[in-house]
C-alpha cells in the first residue's frame, strides 16, 4: 500500500454498552484511494462512515486522518465533504447558493466564492442550472449538485453514504462512472458506503465487506470476487453456488470434498481447512460448463429443473451432486444441450474454478 491516509485502530462502537455494531476494526486507507464499505443492513458499514465523518464517536480505539487523531474533533473541523442519499439540499436556496454555502461558512471572500462555485458546477456539468432551485431539478441533477457542494471547498476526503440509492438503474449506472471519473481526475480520497455489490465492484480500488460489525475481508474487486475469504463473502459478492461437504483430502492447496450424494469434487483449498471437517465449496455459475471436455476431473450428471431467461444470458437451475439448486449461467446465443425439464446432461468445471472454504 502507498502512503497511509486514514487509519482505524481497534475501533469499536456500542450504543448501549453491551452489544457492538462495530467490533475491533483495524483498517488502513491509502492516499488517493477509492474505498467502498459494503455489507447488508446493520453490518456496521454506515456506522464506520459516520465515525469517520464525526457524526458518531467511537466507544474504543482511535481514528487518524493524515496522521492526526480526529476521533474527538468535531465534524466541521475535519475538512471532509459528505454526500447523503437524500441529497440534503436547502430547498429555499438556488443551486449556486447551495454550492456556495460551505464557502460562506468558511468566510471566504465573495470573488473567491463566485469562482469556486463556477468551477464546481463546471466539474459536474451543471453550470447552466445555477439559478434554479432544487425542486426544479431531477434526482440525478440534485445528486450532481450535492456532489459539487461536497467538493467546492476542496476537502481532503469525501464520504458518500448510499448516494445513488434513490436513482433508477440506468441513471445510477451513469452516475457511478461519473463519480469514478471525477475521483480519478481530482485524486482525492473517497470512502463510499453501499449495499449494492455491483456498484462496489464497478467503482472501487478496494472493497471492504462488513457483516455483524466485523470487517470480513478487504481487497481489490477482482481478488474479492475470485478469492473470497469465507462463505459469507463468497455468497454476498456476486452469485455463487454453495455445496456443503466433508473434506476427504488436502494436498498442495488442492482438496477433495465429498458432496451430499457421495460425489467427490476437486477444488482449491481455502485457509483453515482440515481433513474430516465440514466445508462449503463455492462455484460461480458462469464457470460451469455444459458438455465439458473429458479431461475435466469434475464431471457430473445434472437434471434440469428450470430455465430462466435474462436477455443476454440464460440461467439454468439443475440438480447435481445431491443439491437441487445449482445454477448455471450461459450466453443466450449458446446452444443448450438440455431443453426440457427433467432431461439430463453432463456438467463440469475445472478444480481451479471452485474453492472450498472452512465453516466458521
C-alpha positions as CSV (number, residue, x, y, z in Angstrom):
1,X,0.0,0.0,0.0
2,X,1.1,3.6,-0.7
3,X,1.2,6.3,1.9
4,X,-1.4,5.7,4.6
5,X,-4.1,8.5,4.8
6,X,-6.8,7.1,7.1
7,X,-6.4,4.6,9.9
8,X,-8.8,2.9,12.2
9,X,-7.1,1.1,15.1
10,X,-9.0,-1.1,17.5
11,X,-12.2,0.8,16.9
12,X,-15.5,-0.4,18.5
13,X,-18.8,1.2,18.7
14,X,-21.7,0.5,21.1
15,X,-24.9,2.4,21.7
16,X,-25.9,0.6,24.8
17,X,-22.6,-0.5,26.3
18,X,-23.5,-4.2,25.8
19,X,-23.7,-5.0,22.1
20,X,-21.3,-3.6,19.5
21,X,-22.3,-2.5,16.0
22,X,-18.6,-2.2,15.0
23,X,-16.2,-4.7,16.6
24,X,-12.4,-4.4,16.6
25,X,-12.0,-2.5,13.4
26,X,-8.4,-2.2,12.1
27,X,-8.3,-0.5,8.7
28,X,-5.8,1.5,6.7
29,X,-6.8,3.5,3.7
30,X,-4.1,4.7,1.2
31,X,-3.7,8.3,0.0
32,X,-6.0,8.9,-3.0
33,X,-7.8,5.6,-2.7
34,X,-11.4,4.9,-3.5
35,X,-12.6,2.6,-0.8
36,X,-16.1,1.1,-0.7
37,X,-17.6,-0.3,2.5
38,X,-20.1,-3.0,1.5
39,X,-22.5,-5.1,3.5
40,X,-26.1,-5.9,4.4
41,X,-28.2,-3.6,6.6
42,X,-26.9,-3.5,10.2
43,X,-23.5,-4.8,9.3
44,X,-21.6,-1.7,10.6
45,X,-20.6,0.0,7.4
46,X,-22.6,3.2,7.8
47,X,-21.6,3.5,11.5
48,X,-18.0,3.3,10.4
49,X,-18.6,6.1,7.9
50,X,-20.3,8.2,10.5
51,X,-17.4,7.8,12.9
52,X,-15.0,8.9,10.2
53,X,-17.3,11.9,9.4
54,X,-17.5,12.8,13.1
55,X,-21.3,12.3,13.5
56,X,-20.6,9.4,15.8
57,X,-17.8,8.9,18.3
58,X,-16.0,5.5,18.7
59,X,-16.6,3.7,22.0
60,X,-13.0,2.4,21.9
61,X,-10.0,2.8,19.6
62,X,-8.6,5.7,17.5
63,X,-9.2,7.2,14.1
64,X,-6.5,9.2,12.4
65,X,-6.5,11.3,9.2
66,X,-3.2,12.3,7.7
67,X,-1.5,11.1,10.9
68,X,-3.7,13.4,13.1
69,X,-6.2,11.9,15.6
70,X,-9.7,13.0,14.7
71,X,-11.9,10.8,16.9
72,X,-12.6,13.8,19.2
73,X,-12.5,16.5,16.5
74,X,-16.0,18.0,15.6
75,X,-17.3,17.3,12.1
76,X,-16.9,20.9,10.8
77,X,-13.2,20.9,11.7
78,X,-12.3,17.7,9.8
79,X,-12.3,19.2,6.3
80,X,-14.4,16.3,5.0
81,X,-17.1,16.5,2.3
82,X,-20.2,14.4,2.8
83,X,-22.8,13.3,0.2
84,X,-26.0,11.6,1.5
85,X,-28.7,9.5,-0.3
86,X,-31.3,12.2,0.2
87,X,-29.0,15.0,-1.2
88,X,-29.8,17.3,1.8
89,X,-30.0,20.4,-0.4
90,X,-31.6,23.6,1.0
91,X,-35.0,24.0,-0.8
92,X,-35.1,27.8,-0.3
93,X,-31.7,28.3,-1.9
94,X,-30.7,28.3,-5.6
95,X,-28.2,25.8,-6.9
96,X,-25.5,28.4,-6.7
97,X,-26.4,29.3,-3.2
98,X,-26.4,25.6,-2.1
99,X,-22.9,25.1,-3.5
100,X,-21.7,28.3,-2.0
101,X,-22.9,27.5,1.4
102,X,-19.8,25.6,2.7
103,X,-17.6,28.5,1.5
104,X,-19.7,31.2,3.2
105,X,-19.4,29.2,6.5
106,X,-15.6,29.4,6.0
107,X,-15.9,33.1,5.5
108,X,-14.2,33.2,2.1
109,X,-14.4,36.4,0.0
110,X,-17.2,37.0,-2.5
111,X,-15.0,36.9,-5.6
112,X,-13.3,33.6,-4.5
113,X,-16.7,32.1,-3.7
114,X,-18.0,33.0,-7.1
115,X,-15.0,31.5,-8.9
116,X,-15.1,28.3,-6.8
117,X,-18.8,27.8,-7.3
118,X,-18.3,28.2,-11.1
119,X,-15.5,25.6,-11.1
120,X,-17.5,23.1,-9.0
121,X,-20.6,23.4,-11.2
122,X,-18.5,23.0,-14.3
123,X,-17.0,19.9,-12.8
124,X,-20.4,18.2,-12.5
125,X,-21.7,19.8,-15.8
126,X,-24.4,21.8,-14.1
127,X,-23.2,25.4,-14.7
128,X,-26.3,26.4,-16.6
129,X,-28.5,25.4,-13.6
130,X,-27.0,27.9,-11.1
131,X,-30.2,30.0,-10.7
132,X,-32.6,27.1,-10.4
133,X,-33.9,25.7,-7.1
134,X,-33.7,22.0,-6.1
135,X,-37.4,21.3,-6.8
136,X,-36.8,22.2,-10.4
137,X,-34.1,19.5,-10.8
138,X,-34.3,15.8,-11.5
139,X,-32.9,13.3,-9.0
140,X,-29.7,12.9,-11.0
141,X,-29.2,16.7,-11.2
142,X,-29.8,17.1,-7.5
143,X,-27.2,14.4,-6.8
144,X,-24.7,16.3,-9.0
145,X,-25.3,19.5,-7.0
146,X,-24.8,17.6,-3.7
147,X,-21.5,16.3,-5.1
148,X,-20.5,19.8,-6.2
149,X,-21.2,21.2,-2.7
150,X,-19.1,18.4,-1.1
151,X,-16.2,19.2,-3.4
152,X,-16.3,23.0,-3.6
153,X,-14.2,23.7,-0.5
154,X,-11.5,21.3,-1.8
155,X,-11.7,18.7,1.0
156,X,-9.0,16.1,1.6
157,X,-11.7,13.4,1.8
158,X,-15.2,12.9,0.5
159,X,-17.6,10.4,2.2
160,X,-20.6,9.1,0.3
161,X,-23.5,7.2,2.1
162,X,-25.7,5.4,-0.4
163,X,-25.6,8.5,-2.7
164,X,-27.2,6.8,-5.7
165,X,-29.8,4.7,-3.9
166,X,-32.8,6.9,-4.9
167,X,-31.9,6.8,-8.6
168,X,-33.3,4.5,-11.3
169,X,-31.0,1.7,-12.6
170,X,-29.8,3.4,-15.8
171,X,-29.1,6.8,-14.1
172,X,-27.4,5.1,-11.2
173,X,-25.0,3.2,-13.5
174,X,-24.3,6.5,-15.4
175,X,-23.6,8.3,-12.1
176,X,-21.3,5.5,-10.9
177,X,-19.0,6.2,-13.9
178,X,-19.2,9.9,-13.4
179,X,-18.1,9.7,-9.8
180,X,-15.4,7.2,-10.6
181,X,-14.0,9.5,-13.4
182,X,-14.2,12.5,-11.0
183,X,-12.2,10.7,-8.4
184,X,-9.6,9.8,-10.9
185,X,-9.3,13.4,-12.2
186,X,-9.2,15.0,-8.7
187,X,-7.1,12.4,-7.0
188,X,-8.9,12.8,-3.7
189,X,-9.8,10.1,-1.2
190,X,-13.4,8.7,-1.4
191,X,-14.9,6.4,1.2
192,X,-18.2,5.1,-0.2
193,X,-20.9,3.1,1.5
194,X,-23.4,0.9,-0.4
195,X,-25.2,-2.4,-0.1
196,X,-25.1,-2.8,-3.9
197,X,-22.3,-5.3,-4.7
198,X,-22.3,-4.4,-8.4
199,X,-21.8,-0.7,-7.5
200,X,-18.9,-1.6,-5.2
201,X,-17.1,-3.8,-7.8
202,X,-17.6,-1.2,-10.5
203,X,-16.3,1.9,-8.7
204,X,-13.7,0.9,-6.1
205,X,-9.9,0.5,-5.8
206,X,-10.7,-1.8,-2.8
207,X,-13.8,-3.1,-1.2
208,X,-14.3,-3.8,2.5
209,X,-17.0,-6.3,3.2
210,X,-18.8,-6.0,6.6
211,X,-21.0,-8.4,8.4
212,X,-22.2,-8.4,12.0
213,X,-19.9,-5.5,12.9
214,X,-16.8,-7.2,11.6
215,X,-14.7,-6.4,8.5
216,X,-14.8,-9.8,6.9
217,X,-12.4,-9.1,4.0
218,X,-10.8,-6.1,2.2
219,X,-9.4,-6.5,-1.2
220,X,-9.5,-5.1,-4.8
221,X,-12.7,-6.1,-6.6
222,X,-11.1,-8.8,-8.7
223,X,-9.5,-10.5,-5.7
224,X,-12.7,-10.3,-3.7
225,X,-14.6,-11.9,-6.4
226,X,-12.1,-14.6,-7.3
227,X,-10.7,-15.4,-3.8
228,X,-13.3,-14.8,-1.1
229,X,-12.0,-15.3,2.4
230,X,-15.0,-17.1,3.9
231,X,-18.5,-18.4,2.9
232,X,-20.2,-15.1,3.8
233,X,-18.1,-13.1,1.4
234,X,-18.4,-15.8,-1.3
235,X,-22.2,-15.7,-1.2
236,X,-22.5,-12.0,-0.7
237,X,-20.3,-10.9,-3.6
238,X,-21.8,-11.9,-6.9
239,X,-23.6,-15.2,-7.5
240,X,-22.1,-18.4,-6.1
241,X,-23.3,-22.0,-5.9
242,X,-22.6,-23.3,-2.4
243,X,-22.2,-27.1,-1.9
244,X,-21.7,-28.4,1.6
245,X,-19.5,-31.4,2.1
246,X,-16.7,-33.2,4.0
247,X,-13.0,-32.6,3.4
248,X,-11.6,-36.0,2.5
249,X,-8.1,-35.0,1.4
250,X,-5.8,-31.9,1.2
251,X,-2.6,-31.7,-0.7
252,X,-0.6,-28.7,-2.1
253,X,-3.6,-26.3,-1.8
254,X,-5.9,-28.7,-3.6
255,X,-8.6,-30.5,-1.7
256,X,-11.2,-33.2,-2.3
257,X,-14.7,-32.7,-1.0
258,X,-17.4,-35.4,-0.6
259,X,-20.7,-33.9,-1.8
260,X,-24.1,-34.8,-0.3
261,X,-24.7,-37.6,-2.8
262,X,-21.2,-39.0,-2.2
263,X,-19.6,-37.5,-5.3
264,X,-16.0,-36.3,-4.9
265,X,-15.3,-32.8,-6.1
266,X,-11.7,-31.5,-6.5
267,X,-11.1,-27.8,-5.8
268,X,-8.8,-25.1,-4.4
269,X,-8.3,-25.3,-0.7
270,X,-9.1,-22.2,1.3
271,X,-7.4,-21.2,4.6
272,X,-8.1,-23.3,7.7
273,X,-9.4,-26.5,6.1
274,X,-8.9,-29.8,7.9
275,X,-9.4,-33.3,6.7
276,X,-12.7,-34.7,8.1
277,X,-14.1,-31.2,8.7
278,X,-17.2,-29.8,7.1
279,X,-16.6,-27.2,4.4
280,X,-18.5,-25.1,1.8
281,X,-17.5,-25.4,-1.8
282,X,-18.3,-22.3,-3.8
283,X,-18.6,-22.2,-7.6
284,X,-19.6,-19.3,-9.9
285,X,-22.5,-20.1,-12.2
286,X,-20.5,-18.8,-15.3
287,X,-17.7,-21.3,-14.5
288,X,-19.8,-24.4,-15.0
289,X,-19.6,-25.9,-18.5
290,X,-22.3,-27.8,-20.3
291,X,-20.9,-31.0,-22.0
292,X,-17.4,-30.4,-20.7
293,X,-14.3,-31.9,-22.2
294,X,-13.5,-35.4,-20.9
295,X,-10.2,-34.4,-19.3
296,X,-12.0,-32.1,-16.8
297,X,-12.0,-34.0,-13.5
298,X,-15.2,-32.5,-12.0
299,X,-17.8,-34.1,-14.3
300,X,-21.3,-34.9,-13.0
301,X,-24.8,-35.7,-14.3
302,X,-27.3,-32.9,-13.8
303,X,-31.1,-32.9,-14.1
304,X,-32.7,-29.7,-15.5
305,X,-35.2,-28.1,-13.1
306,X,-35.8,-24.7,-14.5
307,X,-34.8,-22.3,-17.4
308,X,-34.7,-18.6,-16.6
309,X,-34.3,-16.1,-19.5
310,X,-32.4,-12.9,-18.7
311,X,-32.0,-11.4,-22.2
312,X,-28.2,-11.5,-22.7
313,X,-27.9,-14.8,-20.8
314,X,-29.9,-17.8,-19.6
315,X,-29.8,-19.3,-16.1
316,X,-30.3,-23.0,-15.7
317,X,-31.3,-24.4,-12.4
318,X,-30.2,-28.0,-12.1
319,X,-29.9,-30.8,-9.6
320,X,-26.4,-32.3,-9.3
321,X,-24.1,-33.7,-6.6
322,X,-27.0,-34.1,-4.2
323,X,-28.0,-30.4,-4.5
324,X,-31.3,-29.2,-6.1
325,X,-30.3,-25.6,-6.6
326,X,-27.2,-25.4,-8.7
327,X,-27.3,-22.5,-11.2
328,X,-25.5,-22.4,-14.5
329,X,-25.1,-19.1,-16.4
330,X,-24.7,-19.4,-20.2
331,X,-24.8,-16.8,-23.0
332,X,-28.2,-16.6,-24.7
333,X,-26.7,-17.4,-28.1
334,X,-25.0,-20.6,-26.8
335,X,-26.5,-23.9,-27.7
336,X,-28.1,-25.6,-24.6
337,X,-28.0,-29.4,-24.7
338,X,-30.9,-29.7,-22.3
339,X,-34.1,-28.1,-23.3
340,X,-36.9,-29.9,-21.5
341,X,-37.4,-30.0,-17.7
342,X,-36.4,-33.3,-16.3
343,X,-33.8,-34.1,-19.0
344,X,-30.2,-34.8,-18.1
345,X,-26.8,-33.6,-19.2
346,X,-23.2,-33.8,-18.1
347,X,-21.8,-30.7,-16.5
348,X,-18.3,-29.9,-15.3
349,X,-15.8,-27.4,-14.1
350,X,-12.1,-27.1,-13.5
351,X,-10.7,-27.6,-10.0
352,X,-9.2,-24.1,-10.0
353,X,-12.7,-22.7,-10.7
354,X,-14.1,-23.8,-7.3
355,X,-13.0,-23.0,-3.8
356,X,-13.5,-24.9,-0.6
357,X,-13.9,-22.6,2.5
358,X,-13.8,-23.6,6.1
359,X,-17.0,-23.1,8.1
360,X,-16.5,-20.6,10.9
